[in-house]
């Protein structure tokens, strides 16, 4: 599974893998149940590789955060995204100690943890995932 083909669609739960594209839609499969769907070009779609988390120094790409979570959990699922806000924030602070608590809300942390667990359950091995050329040029 390629990280650069994973998207989140606003208004739809879960994550999706892009299969193909046309002028008016994106054909995807849901990571949870492998069901195919067409996402309209008018819907708000975010590539996971384009998402970053605010820190006090700079924005950290989501892939780096997910890799840190993968190392912390030894490749297993993280805590449930349904845990209390304090537990979620404590876990996230262990993974990314300098995240900007004023700009990264508990709902953001909940979503990142939920995505991480979904990706791990789908067989994503973050130890083998490489950053795209754009990200490696920035570093």
C-alpha positions as CSV (number, residue, x, y, z in Angstrom):
1,X,0.0,0.0,0.0
2,X,1.4,3.4,-1.0
3,X,1.1,6.2,1.5
4,X,0.9,8.8,-1.2
5,X,-2.3,7.3,-2.5
6,X,-4.2,7.5,0.8
7,X,-6.8,10.2,1.2
8,X,-9.3,11.5,3.7
9,X,-12.6,12.9,2.4
10,X,-14.5,15.5,4.5
11,X,-17.9,14.2,5.5
12,X,-16.9,10.5,5.1
13,X,-15.5,8.4,7.9
14,X,-12.3,6.5,7.5
15,X,-9.5,6.6,4.9
16,X,-9.5,5.7,1.2
17,X,-7.0,4.4,-1.3
18,X,-7.1,6.1,-4.7
19,X,-7.5,3.6,-7.6
20,X,-8.1,5.9,-10.5
21,X,-9.2,9.4,-11.5
22,X,-11.5,10.9,-14.1
23,X,-12.6,14.4,-14.9
24,X,-15.5,14.5,-12.5
25,X,-14.6,11.9,-9.9
26,X,-11.9,9.9,-8.0
27,X,-12.4,6.1,-7.8
28,X,-11.4,4.9,-4.3
29,X,-11.6,1.9,-2.1
30,X,-12.3,2.2,1.7
31,X,-9.5,0.9,3.8
32,X,-11.9,-0.5,6.4
33,X,-14.0,-2.8,4.1
34,X,-12.5,-2.6,0.6
35,X,-15.7,-1.2,-0.8
36,X,-15.3,0.9,-4.0
37,X,-16.8,4.4,-4.3
38,X,-16.7,7.4,-6.5
39,X,-15.8,10.7,-4.8
40,X,-17.1,13.7,-6.6
41,X,-14.6,16.4,-7.7
42,X,-16.7,18.9,-5.7
43,X,-16.0,17.1,-2.3
44,X,-13.1,18.2,-0.2
45,X,-10.3,15.6,-0.4
46,X,-6.9,15.7,1.5
47,X,-3.9,13.6,0.7
48,X,-2.4,12.3,3.9
49,X,1.1,13.1,2.7
50,X,0.1,16.8,2.4
51,X,-1.1,17.1,6.0
52,X,1.2,18.4,8.7
53,X,1.0,18.9,12.5
54,X,1.9,22.2,14.1
55,X,4.8,22.3,16.5
56,X,6.5,25.3,18.1
57,X,9.4,25.1,15.7
58,X,7.9,24.0,12.3
59,X,5.2,22.0,10.8
60,X,5.9,18.2,11.0
61,X,4.6,16.1,8.1
62,X,1.9,13.6,9.2
63,X,4.1,10.7,7.9
64,X,6.8,11.5,10.4
65,X,4.2,11.6,13.2
66,X,2.8,8.2,12.1
67,X,6.3,6.7,11.9
68,X,7.0,7.9,15.4
69,X,3.7,6.3,16.6
70,X,4.6,3.1,14.8
71,X,8.0,3.0,16.6
72,X,6.3,3.8,20.0
73,X,3.7,1.0,19.6
74,X,6.1,-1.5,18.0
75,X,4.0,-1.8,14.9
76,X,0.8,-2.5,16.8
77,X,-2.4,-0.4,17.3
78,X,-2.2,2.7,19.4
79,X,-4.6,3.6,22.2
80,X,-8.3,3.9,21.1
81,X,-9.3,7.2,19.7
82,X,-12.3,7.0,22.0
83,X,-10.1,7.4,25.2
84,X,-10.4,10.6,27.2
85,X,-8.9,13.8,25.9
86,X,-6.2,13.8,28.6
87,X,-5.0,10.2,27.7
88,X,-5.0,11.1,24.0
89,X,-3.0,14.3,24.6
90,X,-0.6,12.5,26.9
91,X,0.0,9.7,24.3
92,X,0.5,12.3,21.5
93,X,2.9,14.3,23.6
94,X,5.1,11.2,24.0
95,X,5.1,10.8,20.2
96,X,5.5,14.5,19.3
97,X,6.7,16.3,22.4
98,X,6.8,19.8,20.9
99,X,3.4,19.9,19.2
100,X,1.6,23.2,19.5
101,X,-1.1,22.5,22.1
102,X,-2.9,25.8,21.2
103,X,-3.3,25.0,17.5
104,X,-3.5,21.2,17.6
105,X,-6.9,20.4,19.2
106,X,-7.9,17.1,20.9
107,X,-10.2,16.4,17.9
108,X,-7.1,16.6,15.6
109,X,-5.2,14.2,17.9
110,X,-8.2,11.9,17.9
111,X,-8.3,11.8,14.1
112,X,-4.6,11.2,13.8
113,X,-4.8,8.2,16.2
114,X,-7.9,6.9,14.5
115,X,-6.1,7.1,11.1
116,X,-3.0,5.4,12.5
117,X,-5.0,2.5,13.9
118,X,-6.9,2.1,10.6
119,X,-3.6,2.1,8.6
120,X,-2.0,-0.4,10.9
121,X,-5.1,-2.7,10.7
122,X,-4.9,-2.4,6.9
123,X,-1.4,-3.7,6.8
124,X,0.6,-0.4,6.4
125,X,4.2,-1.0,7.5
126,X,5.6,2.5,8.3
127,X,9.1,1.1,8.6
128,X,9.1,0.7,4.9
129,X,7.2,3.8,3.9
130,X,9.4,6.5,2.3
131,X,8.7,10.2,2.0
132,X,7.9,11.5,-1.5
133,X,10.5,13.5,-3.3
134,X,8.9,16.8,-2.3
135,X,9.2,16.0,1.4
136,X,12.8,14.7,1.1
137,X,13.8,17.9,-0.7
138,X,12.5,20.0,2.2
139,X,14.6,18.1,4.8
